[in-house]
């Protein structure tokens, strides 16, 4: 079965990514590790990879979160029998592809500090040579630097603003931006390649050029090697939360997204020229600080200056193991 997936991965440049995803899912029937496929979005430029979440739901409770439209758990809940299910899936994984951990539910919610479920998963994945991309808003990720610094691993930290008051309203359950910056410094100091996601940029909240410049300067100084950004994508449930927290922006967002914007899949987007203007602004700042840049699900591939949009090209090859035994 792995040979089939390898063939699909090899032919990725010639065949639609959807073919690869459907084939892997059909042939392998994996349980907790699944092919990454964000609603078959036409703007997604991510390379083939897997998605893996130790938890369901997310206690960070970010108001702009899109995942709440299909994941109803509001608190992070550990998946049942996760370790045994993970080990079973790893027999079917194509090692050429990275495992993204995690795309919908943060792998470092507050309860991870006590449960260490994500750490246990890393103890399984990294010594066995699997490629791992950690995506998180939590400073707890720095706790596991003893593992990530020795494995085939990169870390992507989301930092939307340095304004702690604004961050506490948009991301009420997440660690403070400064705590994330310190985690970025700790990881980078130990040689873990780090990406920062300035995502989402919300019109009227964190789209100020001076603030974005200060944020990019801080994260590059802290060790970020790549910056990815995107604009806020509206869904009915996340917009309702945003309006409740920022009622003064209700009319402004309705005009931008419903009167002037467009529908792309299940989301409402800003009109193209507004999105392009915001992404160009961030790119110009990032370019000044000498790191690579990409957009996420925007359709502006010409702005990308890296070989992958998600930063998986930064995952190092430190461990080479052919089987599941360490």
C-alpha positions in Angstrom: 0.0 0.0 0.0 2.8 2.4 0.8 4.1 2.0 -2.7 0.8 3.2 -4.1 1.0 6.3 -2.0 4.6 6.9 -3.0 3.6 6.7 -6.6 0.8 9.2 -6.1 3.2 11.5 -4.2 5.7 11.2 -7.0 3.1 12.1 -9.6 1.9 15.1 -7.6 3.3 17.6 -10.1 1.5 15.9 -12.9 -1.8 14.9 -11.2 -4.3 16.8 -9.1 -3.6 16.8 -5.4 -7.1 15.6 -4.9 -6.2 12.3 -6.6 -3.4 11.7 -4.2 -5.5 12.5 -1.2 -8.4 10.3 -2.2 -6.1 7.4 -3.2 -4.2 7.5 0.1 -7.4 7.7 2.2 -9.0 4.8 0.2 -6.0 2.5 0.2 -4.8 3.0 3.7 -8.0 3.7 5.8 -6.0 5.3 8.6 -7.6 6.2 11.8 -5.9 9.2 13.6 -3.5 10.2 10.8 -5.3 11.3 7.7 -4.4 13.0 4.4 -4.5 16.8 4.8 -7.3 18.2 2.7 -8.8 21.5 3.7 -12.2 21.1 2.0 -10.5 20.6 -1.3 -10.0 24.4 -1.3 -9.0 25.9 -4.7 -6.6 28.3 -3.0 -4.7 25.8 -0.9 -1.1 25.4 -2.1 0.1 23.1 0.6 2.2 20.1 -0.5 1.0 16.6 0.2 1.1 15.9 3.9 -0.8 14.2 6.7 -2.8 15.7 9.5 -2.8 14.5 13.1 -4.5 15.9 16.2 -3.9 14.4 19.7 -7.0 16.4 20.9 -10.5 17.1 19.7 -11.7 20.6 20.2 -9.5 23.5 21.4 -9.4 25.4 24.7 -7.7 28.4 23.2 -11.2 29.5 22.0 -10.0 31.9 19.3 -12.9 33.9 18.1 -11.9 33.8 14.5 -11.5 30.0 14.4 -12.9 28.2 11.4 -12.7 24.7 12.8 -15.6 25.3 15.2 -17.9 25.1 12.1 -17.3 21.3 12.1 -15.8 20.5 15.5 -18.3 21.1 18.2 -16.2 20.5 21.2 -15.3 23.8 22.8 -12.7 22.4 25.2 -9.7 20.2 24.3 -10.5 16.6 24.8 -7.8 13.9 24.5 -8.5 11.3 21.9 -9.3 7.8 23.3 -6.6 5.1 23.0 -4.5 7.6 21.0 -1.1 5.9 21.4 -2.3 2.5 20.2 -4.2 4.0 17.3 -1.2 6.2 16.3 1.2 3.2 16.3 -1.3 1.3 14.1 -1.5 4.1 11.6 2.3 4.5 11.4 2.6 1.2 9.7 0.7 2.7 6.7 2.3 6.2 6.6 4.4 7.3 3.6 7.6 8.5 5.3 8.3 10.9 2.5 5.4 13.1 3.6 5.4 15.3 6.8 2.8 14.9 9.5 1.2 18.2 10.4 0.3 18.3 14.1 -2.2 19.8 14.3 -4.4 21.8 11.9 -7.7 22.1 13.7 -7.1 21.4 17.4 -4.0 22.9 19.0 -1.7 20.1 20.1 -0.6 22.2 23.2 -3.8 23.2 25.0 -3.6 24.1 28.7 -4.3 20.4 29.8 -1.2 19.3 27.8 1.0 20.7 30.5 -0.3 18.0 32.8 -1.4 15.2 30.4 1.7 15.2 28.2 -0.2 13.5 25.4 1.4 15.4 22.6 4.8 14.8 24.2 4.1 11.1 24.2 3.2 11.2 20.5 6.4 13.1 19.7 8.3 10.4 21.7 6.9 7.9 19.3 7.2 9.9 16.0 10.6 11.7 16.2 13.0 8.8 17.3 11.4 6.8 14.4 12.4 9.4 11.9 9.0 10.7 10.9 8.8 14.3 9.6 6.7 16.4 11.9 5.4 20.0 11.6 4.0 21.3 14.9 1.4 24.1 14.6 0.5 25.8 17.8 -0.3 29.1 19.6 1.2 27.8 22.9 4.4 28.4 24.6 4.2 24.9 26.2 5.8 23.7 22.9 9.1 24.9 24.3 8.9 22.2 27.0 9.6 19.5 24.3 12.7 21.1 22.9 14.7 18.1 24.0 12.7 16.1 21.5 12.1 18.6 18.7 15.8 19.7 18.6 16.9 16.1 17.9 14.2 15.0 15.5 13.0 15.8 12.0 10.8 18.6 13.2 9.9 22.2 12.6 7.6 24.4 14.7 5.0 26.9 13.4 3.8 29.4 16.0 0.8 31.6 15.3 1.2 35.2 16.6 -1.4 37.6 15.3 -0.5 40.7 17.3 1.9 42.0 20.0 -1.0 43.9 21.6 -1.8 41.7 24.6 -5.1 43.5 25.2 -6.3 42.7 21.6 -4.9 39.2 21.7 -6.7 38.4 25.0 -10.0 39.4 23.3 -9.4 37.5 20.0 -7.7 34.5 21.6 -9.0 34.4 25.1 -7.7 30.9 26.0 -4.3 31.2 24.4 -1.0 32.2 26.0 0.1 35.8 25.7 2.0 36.9 22.6 5.2 37.6 24.7 5.1 34.1 26.0 5.0 32.7 22.5 7.9 35.0 21.5 9.9 33.5 24.4 9.0 30.0 23.2 10.2 31.0 19.7 13.5 32.2 21.2 14.0 29.0 23.2 13.3 26.7 20.2 15.4 28.7 17.8 18.3 28.7 20.3 18.3 24.9 20.3 18.3 24.7 16.5 14.6 24.0 15.9 13.5 25.6 12.6 10.6 28.0 13.3 7.9 29.5 11.2 5.6 32.2 12.4 2.0 32.5 11.1 0.7 36.1 11.2 -2.7 34.7 10.6 -5.4 35.9 10.4 -5.1 39.6 9.6 -8.5 41.0 10.6 -9.5 44.3 8.9 -9.8 47.1 11.6 -8.0 45.1 14.3 -4.5 43.9 13.5 -4.0 45.3 10.0 -2.0 48.4 10.9 1.3 48.5 9.1 3.3 49.9 12.0 2.1 47.2 14.3 2.7 44.4 11.7 6.3 45.8 11.1 7.0 45.6 14.8 5.6 42.1 15.0 7.7 40.9 12.1 10.8 42.5 13.6 10.2 40.8 16.9 9.7 37.3 15.5 12.7 37.5 13.1 14.9 38.7 16.0 13.6 35.7 18.0 14.6 33.3 15.3 11.8 32.8 12.8 13.0 31.6 9.4 9.7 31.9 7.5 6.6 34.0 7.9 3.2 33.0 6.5 0.1 35.2 6.5 -3.5 35.3 5.5 -6.6 37.4 5.9 -9.6 36.6 8.1 -12.1 34.2 6.5 -15.6 34.6 7.7 -18.0 31.8 8.6 -21.3 32.5 10.4 -20.2 31.1 13.7 -16.9 32.9 13.9 -18.3 36.1 12.7 -21.0 36.0 15.4 -18.2 35.6 18.1 -16.2 38.4 16.6 -19.1 40.8 16.5 -20.0 40.0 20.1 -16.5 40.9 21.1 -16.1 43.9 18.7 -19.7 45.2 18.1 -18.3 48.5 16.8 -16.9 46.6 13.8 -20.1 44.8 12.9 -21.3 47.0 10.1 -17.7 47.4 8.7 -17.2 43.6 8.5 -20.6 43.1 7.0 -19.8 45.5 4.2 -16.4 44.1 3.5 -17.4 40.4 3.5 -21.0 40.3 2.5 -21.6 43.4 0.4 -18.2 43.6 -1.3 -16.6 40.3 -0.6 -17.0 36.9 -2.2 -17.8 33.3 -1.3 -15.0 30.8 -1.6 -16.1 27.3 -0.5 -17.6 27.5 2.9 -16.1 30.9 3.7 -16.6 34.6 2.9 -13.4 36.3 1.6 -12.5 39.9 1.3 -12.5 41.1 -2.3 -9.3 40.3 -4.1 -7.7 43.8 -4.2 -8.1 44.2 -0.5 -6.5 40.8 0.2 -3.7 41.4 -2.2 -3.0 44.8 -0.7 -2.7 43.3 2.8 -0.6 40.4 1.8 1.8 42.7 -0.2 2.1 44.9 2.8 3.2 42.0 5.0 5.5 40.6 2.3 7.3 43.9 1.9 8.0 44.0 5.6 9.1 40.4 5.7 11.4 40.9 2.7 13.1 43.8 4.6 14.1 41.4 7.4 15.5 38.8 5.1 13.3 35.8 5.7 11.0 33.9 3.3 7.3 34.6 3.0 4.1 32.9 1.9 0.3 33.4 1.9 -2.2 30.8 3.1 -5.3 30.0 1.0 -5.3 33.4 -0.7 -4.5 32.5 -4.3 -1.4 34.8 -4.5 1.2 32.2 -5.3 3.4 34.9 -6.9 4.0 36.4 -3.5 5.6 33.2 -2.1 9.3 33.3 -1.8 9.8 29.8 -0.3 9.7 26.3 -1.8 6.6 25.4 0.4 3.9 27.7 1.6 3.6 25.9 5.0 7.3 25.9 5.9 7.6 22.1 5.7 10.7 22.6 3.6 12.5 23.7 6.8 12.0 20.3 8.5 15.6 18.9 8.9 16.7 15.4 8.2 18.3 14.4 11.4 17.0 10.8 12.0 16.8 8.1 9.5 15.0 4.9 10.6 13.3 2.4 8.3 10.9 0.6 10.7 8.9 1.4 13.8 11.4 0.0 16.2 13.8 2.5 17.9 
